[in-house]
Structures are given as C-alpha cells and as structure tokens.
Amino acid sequence: MDRLGRIRFARPDITQEEIDEVIDTLKSGWITTGPKTKLFENNIAKYCHTSKAVALNSATACMEMTLKLLGVGPGDEVITSVYTYSASASVIVHAGAELVLIDSGKESYHIDYDAIADNITEKTKVIIPVDIAGVMCDYDRIFEIVESKKHLFRPKNMIQKAFGRIVVLADAAHSIGATYKNQMSGSVADFTSFSFHAVKNLTTAEGGAVTWKDIAGIDNDEIYHEYMLLSLHGQSKDAFTKHQLGAWEYDIVAPYYKCNMTDIMASFGLVQLRRYPEMLLKRRNMIEHYMKLLEGLEVNYLHHYSDEQTSSGHLFLLRLCDKDDIYRNKVIEKMADHKIATNVHYKPLPMHSAYINLGFDIKDFPNAYEMFKNEITLPLHTLMTDEDVVHVSECLREILLEDK
C-alpha cells in the first residue's frame, strides 16, 4: 500500500540504481540515441537469444516500422486479434493495409487459431498474434497454419521473398522474459515487438524493442540499418555518428519517421534488465499466492505456468464465473471503495468508436465478448508486498461472498 492506504494497479519499480544510471547519462552530455542505447540493444538481443535488437520509442513504433520494413501497404491484408489494445491494429491501418480482425478462441484470451486459417487470402502478408498478460501464443500452431497456406503467398519485396510465406510479427508488449517450449520470447516469432512503457514489467518510461530471427539470405546488419533509417527521418547517419569530429555530412534517403530511443530511456532499461530475473520471480510468487488465496471462489483465471511455457507474469486476469459486465463493474467499484485499483483487459476493439467506424461489430466476435464481459484484472506489480496480495484477495472474497 502507498502512504494513503491505496493499492495501485501498476507502479514502475525504480531503485537508486536506475536513478544513478540516468544521472550518469545526464552528466555524460549525451542524452539522445547514443552509446547506452546501443548497449541496451545488445543486451536485449543477448537476453532474447537473437543476433540483433533495435530499441525505439514504443512497441507501437516497433510494429509499424516492421510493417514498413516488410513492404506492407495498400492492397495487402494483415491479421490480428480482436482481443487486444488498439496498437496491435492501428499500426496496420497506418501502413495502409486492410485490417483483418479475428475473434479470440472459445474460452481463450488468445486469437482463434482455426479462424486464422479461414481468413488467409492471397493478399495476407503478416499475422500479428498477441501475447496476453505475459502468456505467449501457440506459435507452433501459427507456423503450421502459415506453412499450410504458403501456396497463396505473393511476396512484394526482398524480405518477403526470403520468407516465402506469411510473416509472423508477435505483439509481445506483455511477454519479455516469457518462454515457449524453452525458447525465449523474442526468438520464437519471425519478428517480436516488446513494450517498455511505465506500466510494463521492464520499463524505460516510454520505449520498446524489436527482435527478429535470422533470415536465410538476408544480412542482419542490413535489417538493422533499415530500422535506423526508418526511425530517424531516413538519415544516413545517426546523431552519434554525425557528431564525430569532421563527420557532419549525411544524406536523407527517404522521408521516413522519428521514433528513436534516447540514452536517458536506455539508462532505465540497462538497470531494469539486470534486475529482471529477480522481478520475474517475484511476479511468479505473487501470482501463485493469488491463486492459493482465491481458492473456493467462483472465479477462473489465466494460467501462467505449465510444462510447455512460462509467463512473464505481467497481468493477473480473472473472470467472475457466470456473471456479466454490470456485475463486474460493481465489483470494480466496490474494490475502489477499499482503495484497491483494478482494471479490465481488454475491451475488444469493435467496442471502441474507432473500430466501429471502420465497420467492425462486436456481434461478430462472440468469444471475445464472453471473455470481456466478466473479466477483472487484479493489481500486480513488484512494489506490492505479500500483505497487499492478501488484502486484495480478502477484499475480493468479501465482495463476491456478500451476494451469496
């Protein structure tokens, strides 16, 4: 609890180590993209077991720049889940491609894998599966689907041609540190986008990173260079290189974007990544504690750990069995009366004006609506104590049993 007796939904876990690293950066005189950003990229790649990583200012930028790298645009289709935050879909709209939304699976927060196959056409270039709450999707299943449909694939650029099939771009905003069949998130999908927003497990205040698996016939340095161009106005030299003595000359090769990470942000990330194994363990302990304390209640929750995968433990998603959104919202209000902040993940995209205006209707996505209508997300962050977890659980138990 904070000093006012509140339990916040999420809080960034910042120690003196992060503060000292940021001060060191400020004193260095180099505060935008520079040596610490490059070091952070190297450390992310090493952590994820990939050859390279690129750090940008958000996971959204990572996904959008990846679509640009892949040459996705008008006339193409990109598939993603309806049960997600807007970023997973908005990047597709930004690219000028046709947004194809897929329902979640029955009794699942993840995308309906069978429906993916049913929606693939000759125009499909990319699938963006979403790792919910830190639990990764079934990527073997997804790759089986794209392999089975590769005869439909029509490549538009050199990278697409190297794949020879639909590209899998994971929205892994929640799942850094998670594993799928002993593979780290970041090394499973073709490309993987992470978020380091303030509410995420590992934060740089704002920020994100993209990793990718080696692609046969494509030089990783060329991919990295293309990301650098895309994220810094198409400038042929980054600011750090351009400011070396006598190296002012540069070119603008295309009118691209501005979404680089700064060394101030990377300073946070360098320390957070060093501390991250300890934070993951604490999250796992808290989730297991919640599960034990909530035994006997008419609820079910997303399972984070199994023989095949481990979650990053980002969110504790819980459903109130046989209840509706009206009841769920009352529970949220009563938890607030106890000074406990809760949340809902997610309001499906076709319930938002932007996607209604694009022609989507929640009635076409019944599985996602069923998951949403009685979902409540309990607070889970590494500044919570065991006593906080007990208090949240006891208050929820009291609220749910008072209606019996």
Secondary structure as GFF3:
##gff-version 3
##sequence-region A 1 404
A	DSSP	alpha_helix	16	28	.	.	.	ID=ss1
A	DSSP	alpha_helix	35	48	.	.	.	ID=ss2
A	DSSP	beta_strand	53	56	.	.	.	ID=ss3
A	DSSP	alpha_helix	59	69	.	.	.	ID=ss4
A	DSSP	beta_strand	77	81	.	.	.	ID=ss5
A	DSSP	alpha_helix	87	95	.	.	.	ID=ss6
A	DSSP	beta_strand	98	102	.	.	.	ID=ss7
A	DSSP	alpha_helix	113	119	.	.	.	ID=ss8
A	DSSP	beta_strand	124	128	.	.	.	ID=ss9
A	DSSP	alpha_helix	139	148	.	.	.	ID=ss10
A	DSSP	three_ten_helix	150	152	.	.	.	ID=ss11
A	DSSP	alpha_helix	158	163	.	.	.	ID=ss12
A	DSSP	beta_strand	167	171	.	.	.	ID=ss13
A	DSSP	beta_strand	179	180	.	.	.	ID=ss14
A	DSSP	beta_strand	183	184	.	.	.	ID=ss15
A	DSSP	beta_strand	191	195	.	.	.	ID=ss16
A	DSSP	beta_strand	208	212	.	.	.	ID=ss17
A	DSSP	alpha_helix	220	231	.	.	.	ID=ss18
A	DSSP	alpha_helix	239	242	.	.	.	ID=ss19
A	DSSP	alpha_helix	263	293	.	.	.	ID=ss20
A	DSSP	beta_strand	299	301	.	.	.	ID=ss21
A	DSSP	beta_strand	309	310	.	.	.	ID=ss22
A	DSSP	beta_strand	316	320	.	.	.	ID=ss23
A	DSSP	alpha_helix	325	337	.	.	.	ID=ss24
A	DSSP	three_ten_helix	349	351	.	.	.	ID=ss25
A	DSSP	alpha_helix	353	356	.	.	.	ID=ss26
A	DSSP	three_ten_helix	362	364	.	.	.	ID=ss27
A	DSSP	alpha_helix	366	373	.	.	.	ID=ss28
A	DSSP	beta_strand	375	378	.	.	.	ID=ss29
A	DSSP	alpha_helix	386	401	.	.	.	ID=ss30
###
